[in-house]
Amino acid sequence: MKFTLIGDTDNPLAEVELGRGETIKLERGSMVYMQDVELEGKTNSNSKGLGGLLKAAAKSIVSGESMFITYAHGTAEHGRIGIAPAVSGVIRKLEVGTRQYRLNTGAFLACDDTVTYNLVSQSAGKALLGGTGGFFIMETAGTGDLLVNAFADMIELQVTEDKPLVIDNEHVVAWDANLDYNIRIASGAIGFKSGEGLVNEFHGYGKVLIQTRNARNLAGVLAPYLPSSSN
């Protein structure tokens, strides 16, 4: 994927160059501008027809992901499309192929047409405790480039066999698909004694990408200043 990050280094948008006949997939609603590019909306399913629509709708309900995905097709040489995430923060490229990733809800921005993702099932415990897509989690497949976004900055952390890593669930962006993980309450089974929420505990060998801020905390800070329905 040929792209350039434009604008503020802390809050950029990605301008992707598309030649005639080239295609990328992007998060629904992320297009900012385009030139010599055509958009096509499709259901977020590998199946076609009514069956594909129903499958996409079912996955959307249990995963939190949109039931639609947007395809951008280049219609002339040197077409371009500017895309931006919904939240303020950075954009990073991940190379998919030898290494595959699992993505937290909201992390996906765009990918090459040669990259696909599947919604793989999680255990009931992970689905009920976590905010990582409910009963399904997004896992990449194929080969190519993937663009992910984070709220504020993005940091890469390493997990090794002898040193598992515990991360607040709201800060997790993406992680190596080969890593094992468990979601639990930070202070143990009896409650949130420490004031922390849910955490992801990663085991194995690989990397985890985290965001330096999270939207839930920001919403909590802003809530007292927002008008309520009773006002």
C-alpha positions in Angstrom: 0.0 0.0 0.0 1.4 3.4 -1.0 0.4 5.9 1.5 1.6 9.2 3.1 0.7 10.5 6.6 -0.4 14.1 6.2 -1.1 16.8 8.8 -0.2 17.0 12.5 2.1 14.2 13.5 -0.1 13.5 16.5 -3.4 13.5 14.5 -2.6 12.7 10.9 -4.7 11.3 8.1 -3.4 8.7 5.6 -3.4 9.6 1.9 -3.4 6.4 -0.1 -2.3 6.3 -3.7 -4.3 4.0 -6.0 -3.5 3.2 -9.6 -6.2 2.2 -12.1 -7.8 -1.1 -10.9 -6.1 -1.1 -7.5 -8.3 -1.7 -4.5 -8.0 -1.3 -0.7 -10.5 -1.9 2.1 -11.2 0.7 4.6 -13.2 1.3 7.8 -16.8 2.4 7.0 -17.0 6.2 7.3 -13.3 6.9 7.3 -13.1 8.6 3.9 -12.1 12.3 4.1 -11.5 13.1 0.4 -10.8 11.2 -2.8 -9.8 11.8 -6.4 -10.1 9.3 -9.3 -11.4 6.8 -6.7 -14.7 5.0 -6.6 -16.2 3.6 -3.3 -18.2 0.4 -3.0 -19.9 -0.8 0.1 -20.1 -4.5 0.7 -21.4 -6.7 3.6 -18.7 -7.8 6.0 -19.0 -11.4 5.1 -17.3 -13.9 2.8 -20.8 -15.1 1.7 -23.0 -13.5 -1.0 -26.7 -12.8 -1.3 -29.2 -13.0 1.6 -27.1 -15.5 3.4 -24.1 -13.2 3.4 -26.2 -10.3 4.6 -27.7 -12.3 7.5 -24.2 -13.6 8.4 -22.8 -10.1 8.4 -25.7 -8.8 10.6 -25.2 -11.7 13.1 -21.5 -11.1 13.4 -22.1 -7.4 13.8 -24.5 -8.0 16.7 -22.1 -10.3 18.6 -18.8 -8.6 17.7 -19.4 -4.9 17.7 -17.9 -4.5 14.2 -19.9 -2.9 11.4 -21.8 -5.3 9.1 -20.5 -3.3 6.1 -17.0 -2.6 4.8 -16.0 0.0 2.2 -13.8 -0.9 -0.9 -12.0 1.9 -2.6 -11.1 1.3 -6.3 -8.7 3.4 -8.3 -10.3 4.6 -11.6 -7.2 6.3 -13.1 -3.5 6.4 -12.6 -2.5 8.4 -9.5 -5.8 8.2 -7.8 -5.8 9.1 -4.2 -8.0 8.8 -1.1 -7.6 10.5 2.3 -8.8 8.4 5.3 -8.9 9.2 9.0 -10.0 7.3 12.1 -12.8 8.4 14.3 -10.6 9.0 17.3 -7.7 11.5 17.7 -4.3 9.8 17.5 -1.7 8.1 15.4 -1.8 5.7 12.5 0.6 2.8 12.1 1.3 0.3 9.3 1.6 -3.4 10.1 2.9 -5.9 7.7 0.7 -9.0 7.5 1.9 -12.3 6.2 4.5 -14.2 8.3 3.0 -12.4 11.2 -0.8 -12.3 11.7 -2.6 -10.1 14.2 -5.7 -9.9 16.3 -7.3 -6.4 16.6 -9.3 -4.8 19.4 -12.6 -3.1 18.5 -12.0 0.2 16.6 -8.3 -0.5 15.7 -8.9 -1.3 12.0 -8.5 1.6 9.5 -7.6 0.1 6.1 -5.8 -2.8 4.4 -4.6 -4.0 1.0 -7.2 -6.1 -0.9 -4.8 -9.1 -0.5 -5.4 -8.9 3.3 -8.5 -10.3 4.8 -9.8 -10.7 8.3 -12.0 -13.2 9.9 -14.1 -12.9 13.0 -12.9 -15.8 15.2 -14.8 -16.9 18.2 -13.6 -16.2 21.8 -14.5 -18.1 24.9 -17.6 -17.0 26.8 -15.5 -15.7 29.6 -13.4 -13.4 27.3 -16.6 -12.3 25.5 -18.5 -11.4 28.7 -15.6 -9.7 30.4 -13.8 -8.0 27.6 -14.3 -5.1 25.2 -12.4 -6.9 22.5 -15.2 -7.7 20.1 -17.7 -9.7 22.2 -18.0 -13.3 21.2 -15.8 -12.7 18.1 -12.4 -11.0 17.6 -10.9 -9.8 14.4 -8.0 -11.9 13.1 -6.0 -11.0 9.9 -5.1 -13.4 7.1 -3.4 -13.1 3.7 -0.4 -10.9 2.9 0.0 -7.2 2.6 -0.2 -3.9 4.6 -2.7 -3.1 7.3 -3.3 0.3 8.8 -4.4 0.5 12.5 -5.1 3.6 14.6 -4.8 4.4 18.3 -6.2 7.0 20.6 -3.2 9.3 21.3 0.2 7.6 20.7 1.0 3.9 20.1 3.7 1.9 21.8 5.0 -1.6 21.1 5.5 -4.0 24.0 7.2 -7.4 24.0 6.0 -10.6 25.5 8.3 -13.5 26.3 7.8 -17.0 27.5 9.2 -16.2 30.9 7.6 -12.7 31.3 3.9 -12.5 30.6 2.5 -9.0 30.2 -0.6 -7.6 31.9 -2.3 -4.6 30.1 -5.4 -2.6 30.8 -8.0 -3.9 28.3 -9.0 -0.4 27.1 -5.4 0.3 26.0 -4.9 -2.8 23.8 -4.8 -2.1 20.1 -3.5 -5.2 18.4 -1.4 -8.3 19.2 0.3 -11.2 17.6 -2.2 -13.9 16.8 0.0 -16.6 18.2 -0.1 -15.1 21.7 -2.4 -16.6 24.3 -4.4 -14.2 26.4 -6.8 -14.2 29.3 -9.1 -11.4 30.4 -9.7 -10.9 34.1 -10.5 -8.3 36.7 -7.3 -6.4 37.8 -7.7 -6.8 41.5 -9.0 -10.4 41.5 -12.3 -12.1 41.4 -13.9 -10.3 44.3 -14.0 -6.8 42.8 -12.3 -3.7 41.6 -10.4 -3.0 44.8 -7.4 -1.3 43.1 -9.6 1.1 41.0 -8.4 -0.6 37.8 -10.8 -2.3 35.5 -10.4 -5.3 33.2 -6.9 -6.4 32.1 -5.5 -8.6 29.4 -2.8 -11.0 30.4 -0.7 -12.2 27.5 1.5 -15.3 27.4 3.9 -16.7 24.8 6.3 -14.8 22.6 5.3 -11.8 20.4 4.4 -8.2 20.5 1.4 -6.2 21.7 0.5 -2.7 20.5 -1.1 -0.4 23.0 -2.5 3.1 22.9 -1.4 5.7 25.5 -4.9 6.9 26.3 -8.3 5.3 26.2 -11.7 6.7 25.3 -13.6 5.3 28.3 -11.5 7.3 30.8 -11.9 10.4 28.7 -15.7 9.9 28.7 -15.6 9.5 32.5 -13.8 12.8 32.9 -16.1 14.7 30.5 -19.4 13.2 31.8 -19.9 15.7 34.7 -19.7 18.6 32.2 -22.1 17.2 29.6 -25.8 18.1 29.7 -28.1 15.3 30.8 -31.6 14.4 29.5 -33.1 15.9 32.7 -31.6 19.3 32.1 
